[in-house]
Structure formats: C-alpha cells, structure tokens
Amino acid sequence: MLSALVSAALLFLACHELEITGEVTPLGPNETFTISDTAIVYTFHNDSTNATLTFHMDDGIVHTSSAKLVFDNAEGALAYYNAYASDFGISDMQLDGLVVNLRTSTYDKLTQGTILDIIQQRFLYSNDVGWPTVEKSFTAKAFDELKDGMRIILAQSKSRNDNYIFSNPSLICTPSSSLQPVHSEYAAWRLRQQPTGWVIELGDSTYLRRCGHTVLPIILTGCDDIGDATLWQIDNSFGSIVQANYWTIHSRLSGASDFYGLTIGASGELQATADAAEIFTFLNASVALKFEVRDSLVQTNYAIWGTDYVLPYYQSTDPAYLFIGWNTDANKLDGYLPPGSHVEAEDITYHAIFAKAE
C-alpha cells in the first residue's frame, strides 16, 4: 500500500524533541528508525526536506505523535504550513523559518507492532482471519440514496459488460457479470450515517479508520470506537448503469484540495491512496420480515438489510384480547416491542403478543 507513496515528496515526515536511545535500523539510503520502550523514531530525507516522526508509546500503545520538518528554503516551509495547518488530526503546528513542528493524533491507540509494519511497508489492510461469513444473496438493485445502517458489499466494473466482485478476504463473492452473486460468503460492510459524512462499519464490527495524510505514512485500520473512525464522503457521480448506482468513497483533508480515495490493490488489499478513487457499485441485500398471529402468517414485508424498520400495528379481531406488540419469541411477554418501535431490518419472524382485555 505504501510503495507508491514512498517516492512522493514529503512522505513519512515527523519530529521529536527528546533524544531516543537505541539501535538505529536503516530502511534504505534515505530512512532509518530507532525503537525504545517509550517511542519509535522514524527519520526520512529527500532533496528538499529532512524529517523525523516520533511515535510516543505507553505499554506498547501509541498515545501521541510529533513531527519535525526541516526544509531547504523558507518558501517550501511556508507552503507546507499553509497547506496543512488546519488539517484534521494535526495540532500545535508551528512555523519557524525553515522548520515546521506539529503534533498528530492520527496514530493514537495503534500498537507498536502496527507502527513498525507501517514504516517498514509490511502493512496491508486485509482481515483474512476471524471475519464472520454469512450466506445471503446480494443484488444490484438501484436506489436513489444510501440509507443509514444498510449492509452492502462492493462491486467494481472493469467495463460495462465485464463486472466482478472483489475477492479479497473481507469481501468474498464469486465473479458475476450480472452483479448478482447468490449464496456467496462474505463479510458485509455497514454504512453509518453521520452529520457530515459516513462511517464504514466493517464485517468484524470494527470501524474503518485512515491514519496519516500526504506527509505521513498512510494506513487503514479497524478501530473499536466509532468516535475514532474516519468520516468518508460517498458520492454518486456517475449515474445509474447496469441497474446499479456507481459510487466513489474518499476522505478529504480539511486544509488542502487533496483527498484519500479507497482503492483495491492487485492482491485484493484495501488501500487509501492520495488523490485516487475507484468507482464502486454498492450491492444490497433484501430481507423478509414476517409477522405471525397465533402461528398464522399474516404479513411479509421486505426491506434493505440493516436499515431502520418500524414495526406495524395489528388490528385484533378478538375483543377479549388486546394486541400490545411483537416479539421474536412466540407467546413470550418479556422483551416484546410495541407497534411503532424501530428495529433493524433482518430476516426474522415476529409473533403478535396479546393481553387480556379488562
């Protein structure tokens, strides 16, 4: 994931004020790292910049990172400062002649092992162990807007007549030119709508997070806290093609025109790439919500898997009993939900619950 970024100007930049003792490990002619019990220090230089990135750790977990960039000329330092001073995740940025100092929170809570994998370019985002798999049919049904909570898998089009489903471990489906995989194993994503964007909940119930930006090592991870997740912009810029909407997914920087688009590498790994975005199709799954009254099916409604659904009202024909709600367990009062309750749409049967009329 990082190989294409290493050659970019100002990649892997950082800083620290305290001397960190330890063995210096070379990564190449222009980069080294040093590790101690409390920090990992990564240094990098190119034709115009010398940089140091320090990951401060406590018990092997990063709690803050700092960077120091020394430019060859004041114009370069000023241009960098103006471009990224307001970027989300950067704080305490200071410009002093040729030197820019800053702090970043984008790596907070990552482990020492993950940081070492990042700076040694060994980390590719692919949860190939422990992801749950579920058998369900996804289709390319078009929709006017994305819905909060909806579960989706991604498809990508090589051409209008040659479409395929990603085969990386997190999204496993058999190829299908019609974009309608049936009975395939996968770990579906879930879209969580926020006021200013979308959070992507992955198949292992973690949330997709982007660490770094154009001047720091870029990495995707899954985080447990939705508050640490990255807000993604999901745009339908290409209209409806082959009965499916095409979407791009990206995360913009607040202080620059750059953005990070989600891409899929040749080996199937998920990547965040600067100024690059791919076109995806979101496939959704329909689920059947069944409603039974005294063991008789009275209604079946369909909805997009994972979205909000409002439980209906049932008009009882027996005056001796009052309908009070629904339960997933037949003839069980505890845990029943009254009509009008909001539930997550999934394949499930609800049973009518009655109380004796006074």
C-alpha atoms as a printed R data frame, in Angstrom:
    type eleno elety resid chain resno       x       y       z
1   ATOM     1    CA   MET     A     1   0.000   0.000   0.000
2   ATOM     2    CA   LEU     A     2   2.813   2.413   0.828
3   ATOM     3    CA   SER     A     3   5.176   1.555  -2.008
4   ATOM     4    CA   ALA     A     4   3.587   4.055  -4.369
5   ATOM     5    CA   LEU     A     5   3.741   6.712  -1.680
6   ATOM     6    CA   VAL     A     6   7.372   6.327  -0.666
7   ATOM     7    CA   SER     A     7   8.592   8.130  -3.755
8   ATOM     8    CA   ALA     A     8   6.232  11.044  -3.181
9   ATOM     9    CA   ALA     A     9   7.737  14.245  -1.883
10  ATOM    10    CA   LEU     A    10   7.448  14.793   1.843
11  ATOM    11    CA   LEU     A    11   6.313  11.246   2.591
12  ATOM    12    CA   PHE     A    12   6.916   9.764   6.032
13  ATOM    13    CA   LEU     A    13   7.635  13.058   7.803
14  ATOM    14    CA   ALA     A    14   7.867  13.501  11.562
15  ATOM    15    CA   CYS     A    15   9.507  15.011  14.630
16  ATOM    16    CA   HIS     A    16  10.669  14.707  18.195
17  ATOM    17    CA   GLU     A    17  12.398  16.902  20.736
18  ATOM    18    CA   LEU     A    18  13.820  14.255  23.085
19  ATOM    19    CA   GLU     A    19  16.774  12.048  22.253
20  ATOM    20    CA   ILE     A    20  15.661   8.414  21.934
21  ATOM    21    CA   THR     A    21  18.453   5.940  22.612
22  ATOM    22    CA   GLY     A    22  18.551   2.623  20.855
23  ATOM    23    CA   GLU     A    23  19.904   0.831  17.819
24  ATOM    24    CA   VAL     A    24  19.387   2.673  14.548
25  ATOM    25    CA   THR     A    25  17.923   0.423  11.872
26  ATOM    26    CA   PRO     A    26  18.344   1.520   8.229
27  ATOM    27    CA   LEU     A    27  15.357   1.070   5.933
28  ATOM    28    CA   GLY     A    28  17.044   2.459   2.843
29  ATOM    29    CA   PRO     A    29  19.501   5.152   1.778
30  ATOM    30    CA   ASN     A    30  17.177   7.927   2.979
31  ATOM    31    CA   GLU     A    31  15.361   6.475   6.004
32  ATOM    32    CA   THR     A    32  16.003   4.863   9.395
33  ATOM    33    CA   PHE     A    33  14.119   4.069  12.582
34  ATOM    34    CA   THR     A    34  15.028   3.698  16.254
35  ATOM    35    CA   ILE     A    35  12.922   1.933  18.860
36  ATOM    36    CA   SER     A    36  12.878   2.203  22.653
37  ATOM    37    CA   ASP     A    37  10.430   1.317  25.420
38  ATOM    38    CA   THR     A    38   8.687   4.678  25.076
39  ATOM    39    CA   ALA     A    39   8.987   5.698  21.428
40  ATOM    40    CA   ILE     A    40   9.655   4.759  17.837
41  ATOM    41    CA   VAL     A    41  11.556   7.441  15.901
42  ATOM    42    CA   TYR     A    42  11.381   7.381  12.113
43  ATOM    43    CA   THR     A    43  13.619   9.656  10.033
44  ATOM    44    CA   PHE     A    44  13.401  10.477   6.360
45  ATOM    45    CA   HIS     A    45  15.039  12.920   3.963
46  ATOM    46    CA   ASN     A    46  14.763  13.843   0.317
47  ATOM    47    CA   ASP     A    47  16.184  16.615  -1.869
48  ATOM    48    CA   SER     A    48  14.288  19.369  -0.073
49  ATOM    49    CA   THR     A    49  13.341  18.130   3.402
50  ATOM    50    CA   ASN     A    50  14.721  16.380   6.458
51  ATOM    51    CA   ALA     A    51  12.015  14.961   8.680
52  ATOM    52    CA   THR     A    52  11.578  12.979  11.885
53  ATOM    53    CA   LEU     A    53   8.422  11.323  13.148
54  ATOM    54    CA   THR     A    54   8.206  10.195  16.762
55  ATOM    55    CA   PHE     A    55   5.538   7.783  17.967
56  ATOM    56    CA   HIS     A    56   5.330   8.190  21.751
57  ATOM    57    CA   MET     A    57   4.180   4.960  23.418
58  ATOM    58    CA   ASP     A    58   2.938   3.712  26.751
59  ATOM    59    CA   ASP     A    59   2.866  -0.083  27.271
60  ATOM    60    CA   GLY     A    60   3.309  -0.563  23.530
61  ATOM    61    CA   ILE     A    61   0.366   1.653  22.559
62  ATOM    62    CA   VAL     A    62   0.839   4.986  20.765
63  ATOM    63    CA   HIS     A    63  -0.687   7.875  22.700
64  ATOM    64    CA   THR     A    64   0.644  10.805  20.663
65  ATOM    65    CA   SER     A    65   2.959  11.517  17.731
66  ATOM    66    CA   SER     A    66   5.059  14.540  16.847
67  ATOM    67    CA   ALA     A    67   6.834  15.649  13.704
68  ATOM    68    CA   LYS     A    68   9.685  17.993  12.822
69  ATOM    69    CA   LEU     A    69  10.295  19.025   9.221
70  ATOM    70    CA   VAL     A    70  13.379  20.992   8.174
71  ATOM    71    CA   PHE     A    71  13.072  22.464   4.683
72  ATOM    72    CA   ASP     A    72  15.851  23.698   2.408
73  ATOM    73    CA   ASN     A    73  14.132  27.041   1.883
74  ATOM    74    CA   ALA     A    74  11.600  29.221   3.663
75  ATOM    75    CA   GLU     A    75   9.183  29.130   0.735
76  ATOM    76    CA   GLY     A    76   8.819  25.366   0.996
77  ATOM    77    CA   ALA     A    77   8.247  25.525   4.739
78  ATOM    78    CA   LEU     A    78   5.620  28.256   4.346
79  ATOM    79    CA   ALA     A    79   3.816  26.372   1.567
80  ATOM    80    CA   TYR     A    80   3.620  23.237   3.694
81  ATOM    81    CA   TYR     A    81   2.423  25.181   6.719
82  ATOM    82    CA   ASN     A    82  -0.316  26.932   4.735
83  ATOM    83    CA   ALA     A    83  -1.490  23.666   3.130
84  ATOM    84    CA   TYR     A    84  -1.862  21.562   6.279
85  ATOM    85    CA   ALA     A    85  -2.171  23.872   9.281
86  ATOM    86    CA   SER     A    86  -5.928  23.221   9.534
87  ATOM    87    CA   ASP     A    87  -5.899  19.522   8.670
88  ATOM    88    CA   PHE     A    88  -7.915  17.279  10.963
89  ATOM    89    CA   GLY     A    89  -5.586  15.281  13.197
90  ATOM    90    CA   ILE     A    90  -2.823  17.927  13.198
91  ATOM    91    CA   SER     A    91  -2.387  20.251  16.152
92  ATOM    92    CA   ASP     A    92   0.169  22.670  17.595
93  ATOM    93    CA   MET     A    93   1.669  23.332  14.163
94  ATOM    94    CA   GLN     A    94   4.365  25.998  14.332
95  ATOM    95    CA   LEU     A    95   6.472  27.611  11.612
96  ATOM    96    CA   ASP     A    96   9.925  28.945  12.470
97  ATOM    97    CA   GLY     A    97  11.903  29.880   9.385
98  ATOM    98    CA   LEU     A    98  12.890  26.622   7.721
99  ATOM    99    CA   VAL     A    99  11.345  24.416  10.430
100 ATOM   100    CA   VAL     A   100   7.778  23.167  10.871
101 ATOM   101    CA   ASN     A   101   6.805  21.384  14.096
102 ATOM   102    CA   LEU     A   102   3.475  19.665  14.654
103 ATOM   103    CA   ARG     A   103   1.615  17.017  16.590
104 ATOM   104    CA   THR     A   104  -0.761  14.455  15.164
105 ATOM   105    CA   SER     A   105  -3.377  12.224  16.750
106 ATOM   106    CA   THR     A   106  -3.965  10.042  13.701
107 ATOM   107    CA   TYR     A   107  -1.870   7.167  15.086
108 ATOM   108    CA   ASP     A   108  -3.223   7.240  18.638
109 ATOM   109    CA   LYS     A   109  -4.150   3.792  20.017
110 ATOM   110    CA   LEU     A   110  -2.199   1.852  17.364
111 ATOM   111    CA   THR     A   111   0.174  -0.809  18.663
112 ATOM   112    CA   GLN     A   112   3.949  -0.837  18.416
113 ATOM   113    CA   GLY     A   113   3.775  -3.783  16.017
114 ATOM   114    CA   THR     A   114   1.402  -1.953  13.688
115 ATOM   115    CA   ILE     A   115   3.646   1.144  13.634
116 ATOM   116    CA   LEU     A   116   6.674  -0.976  12.751
117 ATOM   117    CA   ASP     A   117   4.695  -2.664   9.996
118 ATOM   118    CA   ILE     A   118   3.700   0.769   8.653
119 ATOM   119    CA   ILE     A   119   7.185   2.261   8.478
120 ATOM   120    CA   GLN     A   120   8.634  -0.971   7.060
121 ATOM   121    CA   GLN     A   121   5.855  -1.113   4.462
122 ATOM   122    CA   ARG     A   122   4.610  -4.513   5.600
123 ATOM   123    CA   PHE     A   123   1.067  -3.471   6.480
124 ATOM   124    CA   LEU     A   124  -1.795  -4.053   4.047
125 ATOM   125    CA   TYR     A   125  -5.342  -3.805   5.324
126 ATOM   126    CA   SER     A   126  -6.844  -7.264   4.963
127 ATOM   127    CA   ASN     A   127  -8.693  -9.012   7.773
128 ATOM   128    CA   ASP     A   128  -8.188 -12.526   6.483
129 ATOM   129    CA   VAL     A   129  -8.508 -14.193   9.897
130 ATOM   130    CA   GLY     A   130 -11.549 -14.235  12.116
131 ATOM   131    CA   TRP     A   131 -14.022 -12.421   9.886
132 ATOM   132    CA   PRO     A   132 -17.532 -13.878  10.097
133 ATOM   133    CA   THR     A   133 -19.102 -15.152   6.914
134 ATOM   134    CA   VAL     A   134 -22.806 -15.191   6.157
135 ATOM   135    CA   GLU     A   135 -24.686 -16.720   3.258
136 ATOM   136    CA   LYS     A   136 -27.045 -14.232   1.658
137 ATOM   137    CA   SER     A   137 -27.975 -13.055  -1.812
138 ATOM   138    CA   PHE     A   138 -26.893  -9.531  -2.771
139 ATOM   139    CA   THR     A   139 -28.312  -7.801  -5.818
140 ATOM   140    CA   ALA     A   140 -27.548  -4.726  -7.884
141 ATOM   141    CA   LYS     A   141 -30.882  -3.086  -7.202
142 ATOM   142    CA   ALA     A   142 -30.639   0.644  -7.819
143 ATOM   143    CA   PHE     A   143 -31.578   3.102  -5.085
144 ATOM   144    CA   ASP     A   144 -31.873   6.868  -5.011
145 ATOM   145    CA   GLU     A   145 -29.943   7.376  -1.792
146 ATOM   146    CA   LEU     A   146 -27.863   5.448   0.684
147 ATOM   147    CA   LYS     A   147 -29.589   4.537   3.918
148 ATOM   148    CA   ASP     A   148 -28.188   4.604   7.425
149 ATOM   149    CA   GLY     A   149 -27.386   1.112   8.700
150 ATOM   150    CA   MET     A   150 -27.644  -0.598   5.324
151 ATOM   151    CA   ARG     A   151 -25.377  -3.573   4.756
152 ATOM   152    CA   ILE     A   152 -23.545  -3.604   1.437
153 ATOM   153    CA   ILE     A   153 -20.791  -5.316  -0.480
154 ATOM   154    CA   LEU     A   154 -18.769  -3.623  -3.184
155 ATOM   155    CA   ALA     A   155 -18.605  -4.442  -6.850
156 ATOM   156    CA   GLN     A   156 -16.340  -2.851  -9.397
157 ATOM   157    CA   SER     A   157 -16.750  -2.577 -13.131
158 ATOM   158    CA   LYS     A   158 -13.858  -3.235 -15.480
159 ATOM   159    CA   SER     A   159 -16.191  -2.294 -18.302
160 ATOM   160    CA   ARG     A   160 -19.926  -2.033 -18.743
161 ATOM   161    CA   ASN     A   161 -20.064  -5.661 -19.810
162 ATOM   162    CA   ASP     A   162 -17.433  -7.128 -17.515
163 ATOM   163    CA   ASN     A   163 -18.168  -6.647 -13.830
164 ATOM   164    CA   TYR     A   164 -16.718  -8.515 -10.910
165 ATOM   165    CA   ILE     A   165 -16.925  -8.688  -7.144
166 ATOM   166    CA   PHE     A   166 -13.846  -8.078  -5.021
167 ATOM   167    CA   SER     A   167 -12.294 -11.340  -3.916
168 ATOM   168    CA   ASN     A   168 -10.173 -10.037  -1.023
169 ATOM   169    CA   PRO     A   169 -10.835 -11.793   2.287
170 ATOM   170    CA   SER     A   170 -13.178  -9.147   3.644
171 ATOM   171    CA   LEU     A   171 -15.477  -9.196   0.614
172 ATOM   172    CA   ILE     A   172 -15.658 -12.658  -0.918
173 ATOM   173    CA   CYS     A   173 -18.029 -13.314  -3.783
174 ATOM   174    CA   THR     A   174 -17.840 -15.286  -6.983
175 ATOM   175    CA   PRO     A   175 -17.465 -13.293 -10.237
176 ATOM   176    CA   SER     A   176 -20.743 -12.297 -11.814
177 ATOM   177    CA   SER     A   177 -21.231 -10.312 -14.995
178 ATOM   178    CA   SER     A   178 -24.776  -9.502 -13.882
179 ATOM   179    CA   LEU     A   179 -23.615  -8.171 -10.482
180 ATOM   180    CA   GLN     A   180 -25.992 -10.527  -8.710
181 ATOM   181    CA   PRO     A   181 -23.950 -13.011  -6.643
182 ATOM   182    CA   VAL     A   182 -26.070 -15.673  -4.970
183 ATOM   183    CA   HIS     A   183 -25.166 -17.837  -1.933
184 ATOM   184    CA   SER     A   184 -21.675 -16.353  -1.652
185 ATOM   185    CA   GLU     A   185 -19.664 -15.993   1.514
186 ATOM   186    CA   TYR     A   186 -18.674 -12.501   2.556
187 ATOM   187    CA   ALA     A   187 -18.330 -10.152   5.483
188 ATOM   188    CA   ALA     A   188 -20.622  -7.295   4.551
189 ATOM   189    CA   TRP     A   189 -19.951  -3.665   5.386
190 ATOM   190    CA   ARG     A   190 -22.483  -1.469   7.135
191 ATOM   191    CA   LEU     A   191 -22.881   2.251   6.391
192 ATOM   192    CA   ARG     A   192 -23.384   4.511   9.403
193 ATOM   193    CA   GLN     A   193 -24.574   7.997   8.507
194 ATOM   194    CA   GLN     A   194 -23.129  10.903  10.486
195 ATOM   195    CA   PRO     A   195 -23.992  14.625  10.191
196 ATOM   196    CA   THR     A   196 -21.035  15.362   7.881
197 ATOM   197    CA   GLY     A   197 -20.282  12.018   6.246
198 ATOM   198    CA   TRP     A   198 -20.385   8.249   6.513
199 ATOM   199    CA   VAL     A   199 -18.629   5.849   8.850
200 ATOM   200    CA   ILE     A   200 -17.931   2.389   7.451
201 ATOM   201    CA   GLU     A   201 -18.507  -0.482   9.862
202 ATOM   202    CA   LEU     A   202 -16.534  -3.498   8.717
203 ATOM   203    CA   GLY     A   203 -17.556  -7.122   8.833
204 ATOM   204    CA   ASP     A   204 -15.774  -7.742  12.148
205 ATOM   205    CA   SER     A   205 -17.769  -4.913  13.821
206 ATOM   206    CA   THR     A   206 -14.813  -2.503  13.802
207 ATOM   207    CA   TYR     A   207 -14.884   0.867  12.017
208 ATOM   208    CA   LEU     A   208 -12.648   1.858   9.116
209 ATOM   209    CA   ARG     A   209 -10.020   4.424  10.099
210 ATOM   210    CA   ARG     A   210  -7.430   6.257   7.978
211 ATOM   211    CA   CYS     A   211  -4.203   7.221   9.732
212 ATOM   212    CA   GLY     A   212  -1.777   9.791   8.337
213 ATOM   213    CA   HIS     A   213  -2.033  12.044   5.296
214 ATOM   214    CA   THR     A   214   0.157  13.097   2.366
215 ATOM   215    CA   VAL     A   215   3.149  13.896   4.559
216 ATOM   216    CA   LEU     A   216   2.841  10.980   6.993
217 ATOM   217    CA   PRO     A   217   2.636   7.219   6.447
218 ATOM   218    CA   ILE     A   218  -0.892   6.340   5.315
219 ATOM   219    CA   ILE     A   219  -2.581   3.276   6.754
220 ATOM   220    CA   LEU     A   220  -6.089   1.842   7.104
221 ATOM   221    CA   THR     A   221  -7.075   0.031  10.285
222 ATOM   222    CA   GLY     A   222 -10.206  -1.098  12.062
223 ATOM   223    CA   CYS     A   223 -10.988   0.679  15.342
224 ATOM   224    CA   ASP     A   224 -13.440  -0.306  18.074
225 ATOM   225    CA   ASP     A   225 -14.718   3.206  18.878
226 ATOM   226    CA   ILE     A   226 -16.910   4.876  16.258
227 ATOM   227    CA   GLY     A   227 -15.591   8.213  17.536
228 ATOM   228    CA   ASP     A   228 -12.112   7.278  16.241
229 ATOM   229    CA   ALA     A   229 -13.402   6.272  12.802
230 ATOM   230    CA   THR     A   230 -12.808   8.292   9.642
231 ATOM   231    CA   LEU     A   231 -15.681  10.191   8.078
232 ATOM   232    CA   TRP     A   232 -15.904   9.248   4.404
233 ATOM   233    CA   GLN     A   233 -17.653  11.108   1.618
234 ATOM   234    CA   ILE     A   234 -19.629   8.807  -0.675
235 ATOM   235    CA   ASP     A   235 -20.556  10.422  -3.975
236 ATOM   236    CA   ASN     A   236 -22.794   9.166  -6.755
237 ATOM   237    CA   SER     A   237 -21.094  10.965  -9.615
238 ATOM   238    CA   PHE     A   238 -21.653   8.580 -12.466
239 ATOM   239    CA   GLY     A   239 -25.375   7.945 -12.621
240 ATOM   240    CA   SER     A   240 -27.167   4.628 -12.832
241 ATOM   241    CA   ILE     A   241 -25.530   1.996 -15.046
242 ATOM   242    CA   VAL     A   242 -26.490  -1.670 -15.467
243 ATOM   243    CA   GLN     A   243 -29.239  -1.295 -12.832
244 ATOM   244    CA   ALA     A   244 -26.795  -0.189 -10.158
245 ATOM   245    CA   ASN     A   245 -25.514   3.128  -8.900
246 ATOM   246    CA   TYR     A   246 -21.793   3.812  -9.098
247 ATOM   247    CA   TRP     A   247 -20.105   5.464  -6.126
248 ATOM   248    CA   THR     A   248 -16.735   6.841  -5.111
249 ATOM   249    CA   ILE     A   249 -15.504   6.779  -1.496
250 ATOM   250    CA   HIS     A   250 -12.994   9.332  -0.254
251 ATOM   251    CA   SER     A   251 -11.891  11.290   2.801
252 ATOM   252    CA   ARG     A   252 -10.926  14.910   2.234
253 ATOM   253    CA   LEU     A   253  -8.253  16.874   4.032
254 ATOM   254    CA   SER     A   254  -9.592  19.984   5.733
255 ATOM   255    CA   GLY     A   255  -6.688  22.246   4.827
256 ATOM   256    CA   ALA     A   256  -5.917  21.221   1.256
257 ATOM   257    CA   SER     A   257  -7.515  20.168  -2.005
258 ATOM   258    CA   ASP     A   258  -6.129  16.621  -1.611
259 ATOM   259    CA   PHE     A   259  -8.265  13.646  -0.674
260 ATOM   260    CA   TYR     A   260  -7.798   9.959   0.047
261 ATOM   261    CA   GLY     A   261  -9.812   7.565  -2.060
262 ATOM   262    CA   LEU     A   262 -10.412   3.913  -1.277
263 ATOM   263    CA   THR     A   263  -8.877   1.566  -3.820
264 ATOM   264    CA   ILE     A   264  -8.356  -2.178  -4.113
265 ATOM   265    CA   GLY     A   265  -4.860  -3.431  -4.890
266 ATOM   266    CA   ALA     A   266  -3.939  -6.173  -7.303
267 ATOM   267    CA   SER     A   267  -3.726  -8.656  -4.427
268 ATOM   268    CA   GLY     A   268  -7.119  -7.679  -3.092
269 ATOM   269    CA   GLU     A   269  -5.993  -5.491  -0.178
270 ATOM   270    CA   LEU     A   270  -7.916  -2.363   0.730
271 ATOM   271    CA   GLN     A   271  -5.901   0.848   0.360
272 ATOM   272    CA   ALA     A   272  -6.259   4.576   0.980
273 ATOM   273    CA   THR     A   273  -4.487   6.376  -1.843
274 ATOM   274    CA   ALA     A   274  -3.882  10.115  -2.125
275 ATOM   275    CA   ASP     A   275  -5.795  11.799  -4.959
276 ATOM   276    CA   ALA     A   276  -7.055   8.482  -6.328
277 ATOM   277    CA   ALA     A   277 -10.523   6.980  -6.090
278 ATOM   278    CA   GLU     A   278 -12.154   3.997  -7.733
279 ATOM   279    CA   ILE     A   279 -15.707   3.581  -8.936
280 ATOM   280    CA   PHE     A   280 -17.692   1.037  -6.940
281 ATOM   281    CA   THR     A   281 -21.165  -0.421  -7.121
282 ATOM   282    CA   PHE     A   282 -22.913  -0.958  -3.816
283 ATOM   283    CA   LEU     A   283 -24.849  -4.210  -3.797
284 ATOM   284    CA   ASN     A   284 -27.592  -4.519  -1.194
285 ATOM   285    CA   ALA     A   285 -29.485  -7.437   0.291
286 ATOM   286    CA   SER     A   286 -33.230  -7.682   0.694
287 ATOM   287    CA   VAL     A   287 -34.594  -9.272   3.867
288 ATOM   288    CA   ALA     A   288 -38.051 -10.590   4.719
289 ATOM   289    CA   LEU     A   289 -39.713  -9.519   7.959
290 ATOM   290    CA   LYS     A   290 -42.544 -11.948   8.685
291 ATOM   291    CA   PHE     A   291 -45.418 -11.338  11.093
292 ATOM   292    CA   GLU     A   292 -47.362 -14.200  12.589
293 ATOM   293    CA   VAL     A   293 -50.560 -14.143  14.654
294 ATOM   294    CA   ARG     A   294 -51.256 -17.330  16.604
295 ATOM   295    CA   ASP     A   295 -48.928 -19.336  14.326
296 ATOM   296    CA   SER     A   296 -50.509 -17.974  11.129
297 ATOM   297    CA   LEU     A   297 -48.509 -15.775   8.766
298 ATOM   298    CA   VAL     A   298 -50.479 -12.555   8.237
299 ATOM   299    CA   GLN     A   299 -47.913 -10.255   6.627
300 ATOM   300    CA   THR     A   300 -44.467 -10.285   4.983
301 ATOM   301    CA   ASN     A   301 -42.601  -7.039   4.387
302 ATOM   302    CA   TYR     A   302 -39.269  -6.532   2.633
303 ATOM   303    CA   ALA     A   303 -36.531  -4.023   3.410
304 ATOM   304    CA   ILE     A   304 -32.815  -3.418   2.793
305 ATOM   305    CA   TRP     A   305 -30.767  -5.434   5.269
306 ATOM   306    CA   GLY     A   306 -29.598  -3.365   8.234
307 ATOM   307    CA   THR     A   307 -31.808  -0.325   7.694
308 ATOM   308    CA   ASP     A   308 -34.384   1.070  10.100
309 ATOM   309    CA   TYR     A   309 -37.812  -0.587  10.079
310 ATOM   310    CA   VAL     A   310 -40.935   0.452  12.018
311 ATOM   311    CA   LEU     A   311 -42.995  -2.405  13.434
312 ATOM   312    CA   PRO     A   312 -46.606  -2.314  12.170
313 ATOM   313    CA   TYR     A   313 -49.893  -2.288  14.079
314 ATOM   314    CA   TYR     A   314 -52.222  -5.291  14.016
315 ATOM   315    CA   GLN     A   315 -55.988  -4.956  14.409
316 ATOM   316    CA   SER     A   316 -57.163  -7.777  16.645
317 ATOM   317    CA   THR     A   317 -60.478  -9.438  15.744
318 ATOM   318    CA   ASP     A   318 -60.926 -10.974  19.194
319 ATOM   319    CA   PRO     A   319 -62.481  -8.414  21.610
320 ATOM   320    CA   ALA     A   320 -61.317 -10.479  24.586
321 ATOM   321    CA   TYR     A   321 -57.655  -9.752  23.816
322 ATOM   322    CA   LEU     A   322 -55.762  -6.548  23.101
323 ATOM   323    CA   PHE     A   323 -52.826  -6.524  20.710
324 ATOM   324    CA   ILE     A   324 -49.848  -4.929  22.505
325 ATOM   325    CA   GLY     A   325 -46.887  -5.624  20.249
326 ATOM   326    CA   TRP     A   326 -44.436  -8.086  18.717
327 ATOM   327    CA   ASN     A   327 -41.820 -10.475  19.993
328 ATOM   328    CA   THR     A   328 -39.302 -12.714  18.258
329 ATOM   329    CA   ASP     A   329 -40.302 -15.452  20.734
330 ATOM   330    CA   ALA     A   330 -43.840 -16.767  20.380
331 ATOM   331    CA   ASN     A   331 -46.088 -16.444  23.433
332 ATOM   332    CA   LYS     A   332 -43.433 -14.573  25.424
333 ATOM   333    CA   LEU     A   333 -44.288 -11.266  27.057
334 ATOM   334    CA   ASP     A   334 -40.839 -10.290  28.298
335 ATOM   335    CA   GLY     A   335 -38.975  -8.231  25.721
336 ATOM   336    CA   TYR     A   336 -41.946  -7.515  23.482
337 ATOM   337    CA   LEU     A   337 -41.889  -4.361  21.321
338 ATOM   338    CA   PRO     A   338 -44.975  -2.181  20.860
339 ATOM   339    CA   PRO     A   339 -46.090  -1.213  17.329
340 ATOM   340    CA   GLY     A   340 -44.170   1.796  16.056
341 ATOM   341    CA   SER     A   341 -40.895   0.546  17.559
342 ATOM   342    CA   HIS     A   342 -37.800   0.924  15.398
343 ATOM   343    CA   VAL     A   343 -35.837  -2.254  14.694
344 ATOM   344    CA   GLU     A   344 -33.030  -3.287  12.378
345 ATOM   345    CA   ALA     A   345 -34.261  -4.954   9.209
346 ATOM   346    CA   GLU     A   346 -33.157  -8.567   9.016
347 ATOM   347    CA   ASP     A   347 -34.626 -11.947   8.139
348 ATOM   348    CA   ILE     A   348 -36.764 -12.581  11.187
349 ATOM   349    CA   THR     A   349 -40.254 -13.637  12.255
350 ATOM   350    CA   TYR     A   350 -42.217 -11.519  14.743
351 ATOM   351    CA   HIS     A   351 -45.065 -13.007  16.758
352 ATOM   352    CA   ALA     A   352 -48.086 -10.987  17.898
353 ATOM   353    CA   ILE     A   353 -48.397 -10.555  21.660
354 ATOM   354    CA   PHE     A   354 -51.825 -10.086  23.270
355 ATOM   355    CA   ALA     A   355 -53.060  -9.106  26.712
356 ATOM   356    CA   LYS     A   356 -56.487  -9.927  28.147
357 ATOM   357    CA   ALA     A   357 -58.946  -7.093  27.790
358 ATOM   358    CA   GLU     A   358 -60.271  -5.697  31.082
